[in-house]
Amino acid sequence: MTCETASETESTRQLEILASMGRDFAASGDIESIFSTGLERISAMLNAEGGALFLLNDNGDKLVCHASFGPVDISGLTINATEGIVGRVVSTGVAEIVRDVSKDLSFNNTVDQKSGFTTRSILCASLAIKDEKIGAIEMVNKHGGDNLFNNEDLKLLETLAASASLAILNARMAIELVEKEKMARELELAAEIQKSLLPLDGDSDSPVAGVNLAARVVSGDFYDFFELQDGRTCFTLADVSGKGMNAALLMAKTASLFRCLGKEAPYPGNLISRINAEVVETAARGMFVTMLIGVYDPEAGTVRIANAGHEPPILLRSDDTVQSFTAGMPPVGILPDIGMGKTPEETIINLDGGAFYVFTDGVTEGYIGEKELGAEGFIKFIRDGKNMAPGARIAAVAKHIKEGSSILRDDVTILVIDDGAAFIKRKQINTNAKKSMHGDKSNGESNPDAPNGEGEIAKISVPAVAESLKLIRRAIESASGNCGLGKDTIQDVVLAVDEACQNVIRHAYGGVNDGNIILNISRNAQSLIIEIRDFAQRVDLQKVRPRDLDDLRPGGLGTHFIKEVMDEVEFKVPNDGLEDNKGNILVLTKSLK
């Protein structure tokens, strides 16, 4: 009866240890401390002098001691995966009793020699789940009796090792799950930050628009654009090599550099050179950025681009013909001097009412079913959608690629510069100007062929925006030439009128596109007379007086120039029935003699 009770008590102790180990592994996030606690309990149950827990590293070629109990601490000890008695047990998966280690050639006595500890016998069991090898538990030198482990000890250690193996595997899976959840949250935050770096959606009919679809949570592509003070638009589209967080971080840096430096030096070649210099200093080895930077001038209908290793952009002209433009330099982040001793190459493209597309290889290499979209497929799609608004058109392309494949293989990013609306506006302005200069009745009679050439030459009404200045300059140049002024004088008059009209746009209207400028050009026998009429608030003449030429600071010198070039400069108050304090007339007179 006593014997049975002792046996039952021992079994109960074993079950309690197993249950306790399981609870400890499940409850604690500190897996290393649980190793130490569990190992101490196992050593106590087996009445061992010491013990150690070895785990295989990630590569499976080394065994590392993660916990140690006894007079000698060997935590951190690393041996080859096949070395010693532990390595043999891990390799074979068979538990062993080595009663006399001096008779076992596999025993490594290096630790004994360094520590002075004497290992007499070893009990070792493998840690494994099915075919997955984890490591081994090793016990040394049993206390009491003959100081030798027996077969019952071996069976008990195998049982404890099986429980420990399962607990270790569960703990690792729990840690991996926590790490994955943490990474997922970090990726979501990174994706939000990335989206904040992209420009806000503009008006549905804006000529500049972009779209970005990330193949993963974060993207290695980006695009951006912003309007410069002179009415032009600076834009970029880039693709960072690689995937994941490293690519996303390099993308964020490059995007920030573009927006920061682009406002200081909006010239594509110089800008891409400055960005390259910054990226080269800090980019991880092997990473680079294919990047296209450009400036769109709606007044001239042109884009000026610099292409650093990016996909050739496409110009879809208004007649549906297509032209592509190859890169002129290597990607950003490879060479310290991207221009290789020269000014980075720029290309000027006349849009003439066409649409300019910049895109990443995720577009042309996007799958529709089992087939890549390809360049021809992309061109067909934008041709078919040319009557759609620019933003809606490229969004439709991106949606087509996303829905046409089970999974995006790469990020999809497209930027479009659609010159169609600006082309129509330029054409209308030029048409109105021609009518005015040839006597269109709606804008007043022109009489360049009257005796002595006297009378009204042209009357032009244009929006008070920078795009109108080109037309105004043409009109003044033509009128001055018809009046017989010399080339240098014509240039001076053109610049003086241009300065006056810029003052109207910037100061009278405050740069807000909500008014018009009427230019009335006439002549008499002695003079060319140019009246510039606006409909803004009445100006304070005290504020438009020129500064002292010795006062060297920005602003005010344009008024000096106008007075120097023109023979007479006079402000008039309109008397055409408008409400009080509305409108100004500046009369500029140039002698023809």
C-alpha positions as CSV (number, residue, x, y, z in Angstrom):
1,M,0.0,0.0,0.0
2,T,2.8,2.3,0.9
3,C,4.6,1.5,-2.3
4,E,1.5,2.2,-4.4
5,T,1.0,5.5,-2.6
6,A,4.6,6.6,-3.3
7,S,4.1,5.7,-6.9
8,E,0.9,7.6,-7.1
9,T,2.5,10.6,-5.4
10,E,5.4,10.5,-7.9
11,S,2.9,10.4,-10.8
12,T,1.0,13.3,-9.3
13,R,4.2,15.4,-9.0
14,Q,5.1,14.7,-12.6
15,L,1.6,15.7,-13.8
16,E,1.8,18.9,-11.7
17,I,5.2,19.8,-13.2
18,L,3.9,19.2,-16.7
19,A,0.8,21.3,-16.0
20,S,2.8,24.0,-14.4
21,M,5.2,24.2,-17.3
22,G,2.4,24.4,-19.7
23,R,0.7,27.2,-17.8
24,D,4.0,29.1,-17.4
25,F,4.8,28.8,-21.2
26,A,1.3,30.0,-22.1
27,A,1.1,32.9,-19.6
28,S,4.5,34.5,-20.0
29,G,5.8,36.4,-22.9
30,D,9.4,35.9,-21.6
31,I,10.2,32.6,-23.1
32,E,13.8,32.6,-21.8
33,S,12.8,32.9,-18.1
34,I,10.3,30.0,-18.6
35,F,13.2,27.9,-20.0
36,S,15.2,28.5,-16.8
37,T,12.2,27.8,-14.5
38,G,11.2,24.6,-16.3
39,L,14.8,23.3,-16.4
40,E,15.2,23.8,-12.7
41,R,12.0,21.8,-12.0
42,I,13.1,19.0,-14.3
43,S,16.5,18.8,-12.6
44,A,14.8,18.7,-9.2
45,M,12.5,15.9,-10.2
46,L,15.3,13.8,-11.7
47,N,17.6,14.7,-8.7
48,A,20.3,15.9,-11.2
49,E,23.2,18.0,-10.2
50,G,22.7,20.2,-13.2
51,G,21.2,20.5,-16.6
52,A,21.0,22.5,-19.8
53,L,18.5,23.2,-22.6
54,F,19.9,23.5,-26.1
55,L,17.9,24.9,-29.1
56,L,18.7,24.8,-32.8
57,N,19.4,28.2,-34.4
58,D,17.3,29.5,-37.4
59,N,19.7,27.9,-39.9
60,G,19.6,24.6,-38.0
61,D,23.4,24.2,-38.1
62,K,24.2,25.3,-34.5
63,L,22.9,24.3,-31.0
64,V,22.7,27.2,-28.5
65,C,22.3,26.8,-24.8
66,H,19.3,28.9,-23.8
67,A,19.1,27.8,-20.1
68,S,21.4,26.3,-17.6
69,F,21.0,24.9,-14.1
70,G,23.7,23.8,-11.7
71,P,27.2,24.8,-10.4
72,V,28.4,25.8,-13.9
73,D,26.4,28.3,-16.1
74,I,26.9,27.5,-19.7
75,S,24.1,29.7,-21.1
76,G,25.0,31.0,-24.5
77,L,27.3,28.1,-25.2
78,T,27.2,27.3,-29.0
79,I,28.2,24.0,-30.6
80,N,27.8,22.5,-34.0
81,A,24.4,20.8,-34.4
82,T,26.0,17.3,-34.7
83,E,28.6,17.8,-32.0
84,G,28.8,15.8,-28.8
85,I,26.2,13.7,-27.1
86,V,23.6,16.5,-27.4
87,G,24.2,16.8,-31.2
88,R,23.8,13.0,-31.6
89,V,20.5,12.9,-29.7
90,V,19.1,15.8,-31.7
91,S,20.2,14.2,-35.0
92,T,18.8,10.7,-34.2
93,G,15.8,11.8,-32.1
94,V,16.6,9.0,-29.7
95,A,17.0,9.7,-25.9
96,E,20.2,8.3,-24.3
97,I,21.8,7.5,-21.0
98,V,25.6,7.8,-20.9
99,R,26.6,6.1,-17.6
100,D,30.3,6.9,-17.9
101,V,31.1,9.8,-20.2
102,S,34.8,9.0,-20.1
103,K,34.0,5.9,-22.2
104,D,32.0,7.9,-24.8
105,L,34.1,9.3,-27.6
106,S,31.4,11.9,-28.4
107,F,31.7,13.6,-25.1
108,N,33.2,17.1,-25.3
109,N,35.0,17.8,-22.1
110,T,35.9,21.5,-23.0
111,V,33.5,22.9,-20.4
112,D,34.9,20.6,-17.7
113,Q,38.4,21.6,-18.4
114,K,37.6,25.4,-18.3
115,S,35.3,25.2,-15.2
116,G,36.8,22.5,-13.1
117,F,33.5,20.7,-13.0
118,T,33.5,16.9,-13.5
119,T,30.8,15.3,-15.6
120,R,30.3,11.7,-14.8
121,S,27.0,10.7,-16.4
122,I,24.5,12.3,-18.8
123,L,20.8,11.9,-19.5
124,C,19.7,13.5,-22.7
125,A,16.3,13.7,-24.6
126,S,15.5,15.4,-27.8
127,L,13.0,18.3,-28.2
128,A,10.9,17.7,-31.3
129,I,7.4,17.9,-32.8
130,K,6.8,15.2,-35.4
131,D,9.6,15.8,-37.9
132,E,10.5,19.3,-36.7
133,K,13.7,19.2,-34.6
134,I,13.8,21.9,-31.8
135,G,16.8,20.9,-29.6
136,A,17.5,18.8,-26.6
137,I,17.4,18.7,-22.7
138,E,20.5,17.4,-21.0
139,M,20.8,16.3,-17.3
140,V,24.2,15.6,-15.6
141,N,25.3,13.7,-12.5
142,K,22.4,12.2,-10.6
143,H,22.6,12.7,-6.8
144,G,22.4,9.8,-4.4
145,G,22.6,6.0,-4.8
146,D,25.1,5.0,-7.4
147,N,25.0,8.5,-9.0
148,L,23.7,6.9,-12.2
149,F,20.6,7.7,-14.1
150,N,18.3,4.7,-14.8
151,N,15.7,3.8,-17.5
152,E,12.8,5.2,-15.5
153,D,14.7,8.6,-15.4
154,L,15.1,8.4,-19.1
155,K,11.3,7.7,-19.7
156,L,10.5,10.6,-17.4
157,L,12.8,13.0,-19.2
158,E,11.4,11.9,-22.5
159,T,7.9,12.7,-21.2
160,L,8.9,16.0,-19.9
161,A,10.8,16.8,-23.1
162,A,7.7,16.0,-25.2
163,S,5.6,18.4,-23.0
164,A,8.4,21.1,-23.2
165,S,8.6,20.7,-27.0
166,L,4.9,21.4,-27.4
167,A,5.1,24.3,-25.0
168,I,8.1,25.8,-26.7
169,L,6.4,25.5,-30.1
170,N,3.2,27.1,-28.8
171,A,5.2,30.0,-27.2
172,R,7.1,30.6,-30.4
173,M,3.9,30.7,-32.4
174,A,2.4,33.1,-29.9
175,I,5.4,35.4,-30.2
176,E,5.4,35.2,-34.0
177,L,1.7,36.0,-34.0
178,V,2.3,39.1,-31.7
179,E,5.1,40.2,-34.0
180,K,3.0,39.8,-37.1
181,E,0.2,41.8,-35.5
182,K,2.7,44.5,-34.5
183,M,4.2,44.5,-38.0
184,A,0.7,44.7,-39.5
185,R,-0.1,47.8,-37.4
186,E,3.2,49.4,-38.3
187,L,2.6,48.7,-42.0
188,E,-0.9,50.2,-41.7
189,L,0.6,53.3,-40.1
190,A,3.3,53.5,-42.8
191,A,0.6,53.2,-45.5
192,E,-1.3,56.1,-43.9
193,I,1.9,58.2,-43.9
194,Q,2.6,57.3,-47.5
195,K,-0.9,58.3,-48.5
196,S,-0.4,61.7,-46.8
197,L,2.7,62.3,-49.0
198,L,0.6,62.0,-52.2
199,P,-1.0,65.2,-53.5
200,L,-4.7,65.8,-52.7
201,D,-7.2,65.1,-55.4
202,G,-7.9,68.2,-57.4
203,D,-10.9,69.2,-59.5
204,S,-12.3,66.5,-61.6
205,D,-11.3,68.3,-64.7
206,S,-7.8,69.3,-63.5
207,P,-5.2,68.8,-66.3
208,V,-2.8,67.1,-63.8
209,A,-3.8,63.9,-62.0
210,G,-2.3,60.8,-60.5
211,V,-3.2,57.4,-59.1
212,N,-1.4,54.9,-57.0
213,L,-2.3,51.3,-56.1
214,A,0.0,49.4,-53.7
215,A,0.7,45.8,-54.5
216,R,1.3,45.3,-50.7
217,V,0.3,47.4,-47.7
218,V,3.0,50.0,-48.5
219,S,4.2,51.1,-51.9
220,G,7.6,51.7,-53.4
221,D,6.1,54.0,-56.0
222,F,5.0,57.6,-55.6
223,Y,4.0,60.6,-57.6
224,D,3.6,64.3,-56.7
225,F,2.9,67.7,-58.3
226,F,2.4,71.2,-57.1
227,E,1.9,74.6,-58.8
228,L,4.7,77.1,-58.9
229,Q,4.2,80.9,-58.4
230,D,4.4,81.6,-62.1
231,G,1.5,79.2,-62.9
232,R,3.6,76.2,-64.1
233,T,3.3,72.8,-62.5
234,C,6.3,70.8,-61.2
235,F,5.6,67.0,-61.2
236,T,7.3,63.7,-60.6
237,L,6.8,60.0,-60.6
238,A,9.2,57.5,-59.2
239,D,9.7,53.8,-58.5
240,V,12.0,52.6,-55.7
241,S,13.8,49.2,-56.3
242,G,12.7,46.4,-54.0
243,K,9.6,45.9,-51.9
244,G,8.6,46.2,-48.3
245,M,9.6,48.7,-45.6
246,N,13.1,49.6,-46.9
247,A,11.6,50.6,-50.2
248,A,8.8,52.5,-48.5
249,L,11.3,54.5,-46.4
250,L,13.4,55.4,-49.4
251,M,10.3,56.4,-51.2
252,A,9.3,58.7,-48.3
253,K,12.7,60.3,-48.3
254,T,12.8,60.9,-52.1
255,A,9.2,62.3,-52.0
256,S,10.2,64.7,-49.3
257,L,13.3,65.9,-51.1
258,F,11.3,66.5,-54.3
259,R,8.7,68.7,-52.6
260,C,11.3,70.6,-50.6
261,L,13.9,71.2,-53.3
262,G,11.4,71.5,-56.1
263,K,10.1,74.8,-54.8
264,E,13.5,76.3,-54.7
265,A,14.9,75.0,-58.0
266,P,12.0,73.9,-60.3
267,Y,14.3,72.9,-63.2
268,P,14.1,69.1,-63.8
269,G,17.8,68.5,-64.6
270,N,19.2,70.4,-61.7
271,L,16.5,69.1,-59.3
272,I,17.1,65.5,-60.1
273,S,20.8,66.0,-59.7
274,R,20.3,67.5,-56.2
275,I,18.0,64.7,-55.1
276,N,20.5,62.1,-56.4
277,A,23.3,63.6,-54.4
278,E,21.2,63.3,-51.2
279,V,20.0,59.8,-51.9
280,V,23.5,58.5,-52.8
281,E,24.7,59.4,-49.3
282,T,22.2,57.4,-47.4
283,A,20.6,54.8,-49.6
284,A,21.1,51.1,-48.6
285,R,23.5,49.2,-50.9
286,G,21.8,48.0,-54.0
287,M,18.8,50.3,-53.7
288,F,18.0,52.9,-56.3
289,V,15.1,55.0,-57.6
290,T,14.0,55.3,-61.2
291,M,12.6,58.9,-61.4
292,L,11.1,61.3,-63.9
293,I,10.8,65.0,-63.0
294,G,9.1,67.6,-65.2
295,V,7.6,71.1,-65.4
296,Y,4.3,71.7,-67.3
297,D,3.8,75.1,-68.8
298,P,0.1,75.5,-69.6
299,E,0.8,78.9,-71.3
300,A,3.2,77.4,-73.7
301,G,1.7,73.9,-73.9
302,T,5.0,72.2,-73.1
303,V,6.6,69.9,-70.6
304,R,10.3,70.0,-69.8
305,I,11.5,66.6,-68.4
306,A,14.5,64.9,-67.0
307,N,14.3,61.1,-66.9
308,A,16.6,59.1,-64.6
309,G,16.3,55.4,-65.7
310,H,12.5,55.5,-65.6
311,E,10.0,53.9,-68.0
312,P,9.7,55.9,-71.2
313,P,6.7,58.3,-70.9
314,I,4.1,58.4,-73.6
315,L,2.6,61.4,-75.4
316,L,-0.8,60.7,-76.9
317,R,-1.3,63.5,-79.3
318,S,-4.7,65.0,-80.1
319,D,-4.6,63.1,-83.5
320,D,-4.2,59.8,-81.6
321,T,-0.6,59.3,-82.7
322,V,1.9,58.2,-80.0
323,Q,5.5,59.1,-79.1
324,S,7.7,57.8,-76.3
325,F,10.8,59.3,-74.8
326,T,13.6,57.2,-73.4
327,A,15.6,57.9,-70.3
328,G,18.7,60.1,-70.6
329,M,20.6,59.2,-67.4
330,P,20.9,56.3,-64.9
331,P,18.6,55.9,-61.9
332,V,18.9,58.0,-58.8
333,G,21.1,56.6,-56.0
334,I,23.7,54.7,-58.1
335,L,26.3,57.3,-59.2
336,P,27.4,60.3,-57.1
337,D,27.3,62.5,-60.3
338,I,24.1,61.5,-62.2
339,G,25.1,63.8,-65.1
340,M,28.5,62.2,-65.3
341,G,30.3,65.5,-65.5
342,K,27.6,67.3,-67.6
343,T,24.3,69.1,-66.9
344,P,21.6,66.4,-66.6
345,E,19.8,66.0,-69.9
346,E,16.4,67.6,-70.3
347,T,13.8,67.1,-73.0
348,I,11.2,69.8,-74.0
349,I,8.0,68.3,-75.4
350,N,5.3,70.3,-77.2
351,L,2.0,68.8,-76.1
352,D,-0.3,70.7,-78.6
353,G,-3.4,69.6,-76.8
354,G,-2.3,66.0,-76.3
355,A,-1.9,64.1,-73.0
356,F,1.4,63.1,-71.5
357,Y,1.5,59.9,-69.4
358,V,4.2,58.9,-66.9
359,F,3.8,55.4,-65.3
360,T,5.6,52.6,-63.5
361,D,6.3,49.1,-64.9
362,G,3.5,47.8,-62.7
363,V,1.1,49.3,-65.3
364,T,2.5,47.6,-68.5
365,E,3.4,44.5,-66.6
366,G,0.0,44.2,-64.9
367,Y,-1.9,41.1,-65.8
368,I,-5.3,41.0,-67.2
369,G,-6.2,37.4,-66.7
370,E,-3.2,35.4,-67.9
371,K,-1.9,38.1,-70.2
372,E,0.2,41.3,-69.5
373,L,-1.5,44.6,-70.4
374,G,1.7,45.7,-72.2
375,A,2.4,49.1,-73.7
376,E,-0.1,48.5,-76.6
377,G,-2.8,47.6,-74.2
378,F,-2.2,50.7,-72.1
379,I,-2.2,52.9,-75.2
380,K,-5.5,51.4,-76.4
381,F,-7.1,52.0,-73.0
382,I,-6.1,55.7,-72.8
383,R,-7.2,56.2,-76.4
384,D,-10.6,54.7,-75.6
385,G,-10.9,56.9,-72.6
386,K,-9.7,60.2,-74.0
387,N,-13.1,61.8,-73.6
388,M,-13.1,61.1,-69.9
389,A,-11.7,63.6,-67.4
390,P,-7.9,63.1,-66.9
391,G,-8.2,61.8,-63.3
392,A,-11.1,59.5,-64.1
393,R,-9.3,58.2,-67.1
394,I,-6.2,56.9,-65.3
395,A,-8.3,55.7,-62.3
396,A,-10.2,53.5,-64.8
397,V,-6.9,52.1,-66.1
398,A,-5.7,51.3,-62.6
399,K,-9.1,49.7,-61.7
400,H,-9.0,47.6,-64.9
401,I,-5.5,46.2,-63.9
402,K,-6.6,45.6,-60.3
403,E,-9.8,43.8,-61.2
404,G,-8.2,41.9,-64.2
405,S,-5.8,39.9,-62.1
406,S,-6.2,37.8,-58.9
407,I,-3.3,39.6,-57.3
408,L,-1.3,42.8,-58.1
409,R,2.3,41.7,-58.9
410,D,3.7,45.2,-58.6
411,D,2.6,48.7,-57.6
412,V,0.5,50.5,-60.2
413,T,1.2,54.3,-60.5
414,I,0.1,56.7,-63.3
415,L,0.5,60.5,-63.7
416,V,-1.2,62.4,-66.6
417,I,-0.6,65.9,-67.9
418,D,-3.6,66.6,-70.2
419,D,-3.0,69.8,-72.2
420,G,-6.5,69.6,-73.9
421,A,-8.3,72.2,-71.9
422,A,-5.3,74.6,-71.9
423,F,-4.9,74.2,-75.6
424,I,-8.6,75.2,-76.2
425,K,-8.1,78.2,-73.9
426,R,-4.9,79.3,-75.7
427,K,-6.7,78.8,-79.0
428,Q,-9.6,80.9,-77.9
429,I,-7.4,83.7,-76.6
430,N,-5.4,83.8,-79.9
431,T,-8.6,83.8,-81.9
432,N,-10.0,86.7,-79.9
433,A,-6.6,88.5,-80.3
434,K,-6.7,88.1,-84.1
435,K,-10.3,89.4,-84.3
436,S,-9.3,92.4,-82.2
437,M,-6.2,93.2,-84.3
438,H,-8.2,92.9,-87.5
439,G,-11.1,95.0,-86.5
440,D,-13.7,92.6,-85.0
441,K,-16.8,94.7,-84.3
442,S,-17.5,93.1,-81.0
443,N,-14.2,94.5,-79.6
444,G,-14.2,97.9,-81.4
445,E,-13.1,99.0,-84.8
446,S,-9.5,98.8,-85.9
447,N,-8.2,101.3,-88.4
448,P,-4.5,100.7,-89.2
449,D,-5.0,101.8,-92.8
450,A,-6.6,105.2,-92.0
451,P,-4.7,108.3,-93.1
452,N,-1.5,108.6,-91.1
453,G,-2.4,105.3,-89.5
454,E,-4.4,107.0,-86.8
455,G,-7.2,105.3,-84.8
456,E,-7.6,102.2,-82.7
457,I,-5.3,99.3,-83.6
458,A,-6.6,96.6,-81.4
459,K,-8.8,96.0,-78.3
460,I,-8.2,92.7,-76.4
461,S,-10.0,91.3,-73.4
462,V,-8.2,88.5,-71.6
463,P,-8.4,86.8,-68.2
464,A,-6.2,88.3,-65.5
465,V,-3.9,85.2,-65.3
466,A,-0.3,84.6,-66.2
467,E,-1.2,82.6,-69.3
468,S,-2.6,85.8,-70.9
469,L,0.7,87.6,-70.8
470,K,2.1,85.7,-73.8
471,L,-0.9,87.0,-75.9
472,I,-0.5,90.5,-74.6
473,R,3.2,90.6,-75.5
474,R,2.5,89.4,-79.0
475,A,-0.2,92.1,-79.5
476,I,2.1,94.9,-78.2
477,E,5.0,93.6,-80.4
478,S,2.8,93.5,-83.5
479,A,1.3,97.0,-82.8
480,S,4.6,98.6,-82.1
481,G,6.1,97.1,-85.2
482,N,3.2,98.4,-87.4
483,C,3.8,101.9,-85.9
484,G,7.4,101.8,-87.2
485,L,9.2,101.6,-83.9
486,G,12.7,100.1,-83.9
487,K,13.5,96.5,-82.7
488,D,15.1,97.6,-79.4
489,T,12.3,100.1,-78.7
490,I,9.7,97.5,-79.4
491,Q,11.3,95.2,-76.9
492,D,11.4,97.9,-74.2
493,V,7.7,98.7,-74.8
494,V,6.7,95.0,-74.7
495,L,8.6,94.6,-71.3
496,A,7.0,97.8,-69.9
497,V,3.5,96.6,-70.7
498,D,4.3,93.1,-69.5
499,E,5.4,94.6,-66.2
500,A,2.3,96.7,-65.9
501,C,0.0,93.7,-66.6
502,Q,1.9,91.6,-64.1
503,N,1.3,94.3,-61.5
504,V,-2.4,94.1,-62.3
505,I,-2.5,90.3,-61.9
506,R,-0.4,90.1,-58.8
507,H,-1.4,93.3,-56.9
508,A,-4.7,94.6,-58.2
509,Y,-6.4,91.2,-58.4
510,G,-4.1,89.6,-55.7
511,G,-3.3,86.6,-57.9
512,V,-6.9,85.4,-57.8
513,N,-8.4,84.5,-61.2
514,D,-11.6,86.4,-60.9
515,G,-11.3,89.3,-63.3
516,N,-10.3,90.5,-66.8
517,I,-7.8,92.9,-68.3
518,I,-8.8,95.0,-71.3
519,L,-6.0,96.2,-73.5
520,N,-6.9,99.1,-75.9
521,I,-4.1,99.9,-78.3
522,S,-4.3,103.0,-80.5
523,R,-2.2,105.6,-82.2
524,N,-2.2,109.2,-83.4
525,A,0.2,111.1,-85.6
526,Q,2.7,111.4,-82.8
527,S,2.3,108.5,-80.4
528,L,1.4,104.9,-79.6
529,I,-1.1,104.8,-76.8
530,I,-1.8,101.7,-74.7
531,E,-4.6,101.7,-72.2
532,I,-4.6,98.9,-69.6
533,R,-8.1,98.5,-67.9
534,D,-8.9,96.3,-64.9
535,F,-12.0,95.8,-62.8
536,A,-10.3,95.4,-59.4
537,Q,-10.5,97.7,-56.4
538,R,-9.4,101.3,-57.0
539,V,-5.6,101.6,-56.3
540,D,-4.0,104.0,-54.0
541,L,-1.7,106.0,-56.2
542,Q,0.6,106.6,-53.2
543,K,1.4,102.9,-53.2
544,V,2.5,102.7,-56.8
545,R,5.0,105.4,-56.7
546,P,8.5,104.1,-57.5
547,R,11.1,103.6,-54.6
548,D,14.4,105.4,-54.5
549,L,16.8,103.5,-56.7
550,D,19.3,103.4,-53.9
551,D,16.9,101.3,-51.8
552,L,18.0,97.9,-52.9
553,R,15.3,95.5,-51.9
554,P,12.7,93.5,-53.9
555,G,9.7,95.2,-55.5
556,G,9.0,98.6,-56.8
557,L,11.7,98.8,-59.5
558,G,9.2,97.8,-62.2
559,T,7.5,101.1,-61.9
560,H,10.9,102.9,-62.5
561,F,11.4,100.8,-65.6
562,I,7.9,101.6,-67.0
563,K,8.4,105.4,-66.4
564,E,11.9,105.2,-68.0
565,V,10.7,103.4,-71.2
566,M,7.4,105.2,-71.8
567,D,7.2,109.0,-72.5
568,E,4.0,109.4,-70.5
569,V,2.5,107.3,-67.7
570,E,-0.9,108.3,-66.4
571,F,-3.6,106.7,-64.1
572,K,-7.3,107.5,-65.0
573,V,-10.5,106.8,-63.1
574,P,-13.0,104.8,-65.3
575,N,-16.3,106.6,-66.0
576,D,-18.1,103.7,-67.6
577,G,-20.9,103.4,-64.9
578,L,-19.3,100.8,-62.6
579,E,-19.8,101.0,-58.9
580,D,-17.5,103.3,-56.9
581,N,-14.0,102.1,-56.1
582,K,-14.0,99.6,-58.9
583,G,-11.5,99.6,-61.8
584,N,-8.4,101.3,-62.9
585,I,-7.0,102.6,-66.2
586,L,-3.2,102.9,-66.8
587,V,-2.4,104.9,-69.9
588,L,1.1,104.4,-71.4
589,T,2.2,106.6,-74.2
590,K,5.3,106.1,-76.5
591,S,6.4,108.8,-78.9
592,L,6.7,107.7,-82.6
593,K,9.2,110.4,-83.4
